[in-house]
Amino acid sequence: MGTVALMHILVADDDPVVADVVRRYLQRDGMDVVVVASGAEALAEIERSPIDLAVLDVMMPEGDGIEVCRTIRASDHPDLPVIMLTALGDADDRVLGLETGADDYLAKPFSPRELSLRVQSVLRRAGTHVGNGVDTVTDGDVHVDVPARELWVGSQSVSTTKREFDLVTFFLAHPDVVFSRDELLEKVWGWTVGDLSTVTVHVKRLRAKLGDASQIDTVWGQGYRWTSTAGATDA
């Protein structure tokens, strides 16, 4: 009989009570959990052990969650899914976390059960393609190789987070169709309820990475659309 591989989760939070509750809930859902109390310990653990997802508290000693997330995105593990824990009502921290590359965030105080569900959702999305069954999509200078999870602009490889890759793949697979932020949140993130600024920030980041090759248009009052070029092709 085959065995199911455990998901290895890193929880970085200097509040021992919060960290212990989160650890117990995630372990109850069948995950292997490592708890650390600082940003430096989090980065060391990521280099030392195979980690499938990191939960980072924004307020930590020796490197806060924002700094750790930024370092992860610039490291040898740019695709590592990250969920950020932020202070309740601190919108600046949430937006900054998303702009830095976090895949999701949760405001404190939070339900440990909700965090566990968010972890499972992000892990599912990390292993799921949203390219409508295509292997590659090319539109203008933008090329996506779905199985390899590679994004190219011309001859230049573009590094993306898993969410960014899923978002650009979804847009390319559905050219010239306007999607509201609610629809994108459901179809790309897999959420029926969530903060719509998550979509806004990811679109902003994706536009910046694509530069002049970006064809993501804002349709005021409706949402976003990838406006295809005349030579757009699917393979």
C-alpha positions as CSV (number, residue, x, y, z in Angstrom):
1,M,0.0,0.0,0.0
2,G,1.4,3.4,-0.9
3,T,1.9,6.2,1.6
4,V,0.7,9.8,1.5
5,A,3.5,12.3,1.7
6,L,3.2,14.7,4.6
7,M,3.2,18.4,3.9
8,H,5.9,20.1,5.8
9,I,4.8,23.5,7.3
10,L,7.0,26.1,8.8
11,V,5.3,28.3,11.5
12,A,7.3,31.4,12.5
13,D,5.8,33.3,15.4
14,D,7.4,34.6,18.6
15,D,4.2,34.2,20.5
16,P,4.5,30.7,22.0
17,V,0.8,30.4,22.7
18,V,-0.2,31.2,19.2
19,A,2.5,29.0,17.7
20,D,1.5,26.0,19.8
21,V,-2.2,26.3,19.0
22,V,-1.4,26.6,15.2
23,R,1.0,23.7,15.4
24,R,-1.6,21.4,17.1
25,Y,-4.3,22.3,14.6
26,L,-2.1,21.7,11.6
27,Q,-0.8,18.4,13.0
28,R,-4.4,17.3,13.6
29,D,-4.9,17.8,9.9
30,G,-2.0,15.5,9.1
31,M,0.8,18.0,8.5
32,D,4.3,18.0,9.8
33,V,5.0,21.3,11.6
34,V,8.2,23.0,12.6
35,V,7.9,26.1,14.8
36,V,10.5,28.8,15.1
37,A,10.4,32.2,16.9
38,S,12.3,34.6,14.7
39,G,13.0,35.6,11.1
40,A,16.5,34.3,11.3
41,E,15.4,30.9,12.5
42,A,12.8,30.8,9.7
43,L,15.3,31.4,7.0
44,A,17.7,28.9,8.5
45,E,15.0,26.2,8.6
46,I,14.0,26.8,5.0
47,E,17.6,26.3,3.9
48,R,18.0,23.2,6.2
49,S,14.8,21.3,5.5
50,P,12.3,20.7,2.7
51,I,9.4,23.1,3.5
52,D,6.1,23.1,1.5
53,L,4.6,26.3,3.0
54,A,5.6,29.0,5.5
55,V,3.3,30.8,7.9
56,L,5.1,34.0,8.9
57,D,4.1,36.5,11.6
58,V,4.7,40.1,10.5
59,M,6.0,41.1,13.9
60,M,9.0,38.9,14.8
61,P,12.5,39.6,16.1
62,E,15.6,39.1,13.9
63,G,13.8,39.8,10.7
64,D,10.1,40.4,10.5
65,G,7.7,38.5,8.3
66,I,7.9,41.1,5.5
67,E,11.7,40.8,5.4
68,V,11.7,37.0,5.5
69,C,9.1,36.9,2.7
70,R,11.2,39.3,0.6
71,T,14.3,37.2,1.2
72,I,12.5,34.0,0.2
73,R,11.4,35.5,-3.1
74,A,15.0,36.5,-3.9
75,S,16.4,33.1,-2.8
76,D,16.7,29.6,-4.2
77,H,13.1,29.1,-3.1
78,P,11.1,31.8,-4.9
79,D,8.0,29.6,-5.3
80,L,7.6,28.7,-1.6
81,P,4.0,29.5,-0.7
82,V,3.8,32.0,2.1
83,I,0.9,33.0,4.4
84,M,1.4,36.1,6.4
85,L,-0.1,36.8,9.9
86,T,-0.8,40.5,10.4
87,A,-2.3,42.6,13.2
88,L,-6.0,43.1,13.0
89,G,-7.0,46.2,10.9
90,D,-3.4,47.0,9.8
91,A,-4.1,47.3,6.1
92,D,-0.6,48.6,5.4
93,D,1.0,45.4,6.6
94,R,-1.5,43.3,4.6
95,V,-0.8,45.2,1.4
96,L,2.9,45.3,1.9
97,G,2.9,41.6,2.6
98,L,1.1,40.9,-0.7
99,E,3.3,43.2,-2.6
100,T,6.3,41.4,-1.2
101,G,5.0,38.1,-2.5
102,A,2.8,36.6,0.2
103,D,0.2,34.2,-1.3
104,D,-2.3,34.9,1.4
105,Y,-2.7,36.6,4.8
106,L,-4.8,36.3,7.9
107,A,-5.4,39.0,10.5
108,K,-4.9,38.4,14.2
109,P,-6.8,37.3,16.2
110,F,-7.8,34.5,13.9
111,S,-9.4,31.1,14.1
112,P,-6.8,28.3,14.1
113,R,-9.3,26.3,12.0
114,E,-9.5,29.1,9.4
115,L,-5.7,29.2,9.2
116,S,-5.6,25.4,8.7
117,L,-8.2,25.8,5.9
118,R,-6.2,28.6,4.3
119,V,-3.0,26.5,4.4
120,Q,-4.8,23.6,2.7
121,S,-6.2,26.0,0.1
122,V,-2.8,27.5,-0.7
123,L,-1.2,24.0,-1.0
124,R,-4.0,22.9,-3.3
125,R,-3.5,25.9,-5.5
126,A,0.3,25.4,-5.5
127,G,-0.2,22.0,-7.1
128,T,-3.0,22.9,-9.4
129,H,-2.8,24.3,-12.9
130,V,-5.4,26.8,-14.1
131,G,-4.5,26.9,-17.7
132,N,-7.8,25.5,-19.0
133,G,-6.1,22.3,-20.2
134,V,-3.4,23.9,-22.4
135,D,0.3,23.1,-22.1
136,T,1.7,26.4,-23.5
137,V,0.2,29.8,-24.3
138,T,1.9,32.5,-26.2
139,D,0.6,36.0,-26.7
140,G,2.9,38.7,-28.1
141,D,6.1,38.5,-26.2
142,V,4.6,36.6,-23.3
143,H,5.0,32.8,-23.2
144,V,3.8,30.4,-20.5
145,D,4.9,26.8,-20.2
146,V,2.3,25.3,-17.9
147,P,3.8,21.9,-17.1
148,A,7.2,23.5,-16.4
149,R,5.6,26.5,-14.7
150,E,7.8,28.9,-16.5
151,L,7.0,32.4,-17.7
152,W,9.0,34.1,-20.4
153,V,8.9,37.6,-21.9
154,G,10.7,37.3,-25.1
155,S,13.9,35.4,-24.3
156,Q,13.9,36.6,-20.7
157,S,12.7,34.2,-18.0
158,V,10.5,35.9,-15.4
159,S,10.4,34.7,-11.8
160,T,6.9,34.5,-10.3
161,T,5.2,33.3,-7.2
162,K,2.8,30.4,-7.6
163,R,-0.2,32.8,-7.4
164,E,1.3,35.2,-10.0
165,F,2.0,32.3,-12.3
166,D,-1.6,31.0,-11.9
167,L,-3.0,34.4,-12.5
168,V,-1.1,35.1,-15.8
169,T,-1.8,31.6,-17.0
170,F,-5.5,32.1,-16.3
171,F,-5.5,35.4,-18.2
172,L,-3.7,34.0,-21.2
173,A,-6.0,31.0,-21.3
174,H,-9.1,33.3,-21.3
175,P,-8.0,36.3,-23.6
176,D,-10.3,39.2,-24.2
177,V,-12.7,38.2,-21.4
178,V,-13.4,40.6,-18.5
179,F,-13.3,39.1,-15.0
180,S,-14.3,40.8,-11.9
181,R,-12.1,40.6,-8.8
182,D,-14.7,38.3,-7.2
183,E,-14.5,36.0,-10.2
184,L,-10.6,36.0,-10.2
185,L,-10.6,35.4,-6.4
186,E,-12.8,32.3,-7.0
187,K,-11.2,30.9,-10.2
188,V,-7.5,31.5,-9.4
189,W,-7.4,31.5,-5.6
190,G,-10.3,29.1,-5.1
191,W,-11.9,31.4,-2.5
192,T,-15.6,32.3,-2.5
193,V,-15.0,34.9,0.2
194,G,-11.8,37.0,0.6
195,D,-10.2,40.4,0.5
196,L,-10.5,41.8,-3.0
197,S,-7.3,43.8,-2.5
198,T,-5.5,40.5,-2.8
199,V,-6.4,40.4,-6.5
200,T,-5.5,44.1,-7.0
201,V,-2.0,43.7,-5.5
202,H,-1.3,40.6,-7.5
203,V,-2.3,42.3,-10.7
204,K,-0.1,45.2,-9.9
205,R,2.9,42.9,-9.2
206,L,2.3,40.9,-12.4
207,R,2.1,44.1,-14.5
208,A,5.4,45.3,-13.0
209,K,7.1,42.0,-13.8
210,L,5.8,41.8,-17.4
211,G,6.6,45.5,-18.0
212,D,5.8,46.7,-21.5
213,A,4.6,43.1,-22.5
214,S,1.7,43.3,-20.0
215,Q,-1.6,43.2,-21.7
216,I,-3.7,43.3,-18.5
217,D,-6.2,46.1,-18.9
218,T,-8.4,47.5,-16.2
219,V,-12.0,47.7,-17.3
220,W,-13.4,50.4,-14.9
221,G,-16.3,49.3,-12.8
222,Q,-16.0,45.7,-14.1
223,G,-12.6,44.1,-13.5
224,Y,-9.6,43.1,-15.5
225,R,-9.0,41.7,-19.0
226,W,-6.0,40.3,-20.9
227,T,-6.3,42.0,-24.3
228,S,-4.8,39.6,-26.8
229,T,-2.7,40.5,-29.7
230,A,-3.5,39.5,-33.3
231,G,-1.0,36.7,-33.1
232,A,-2.2,35.0,-29.9
233,T,-1.9,31.2,-30.0
234,D,-2.6,28.2,-27.9
235,A,-0.6,25.0,-28.1
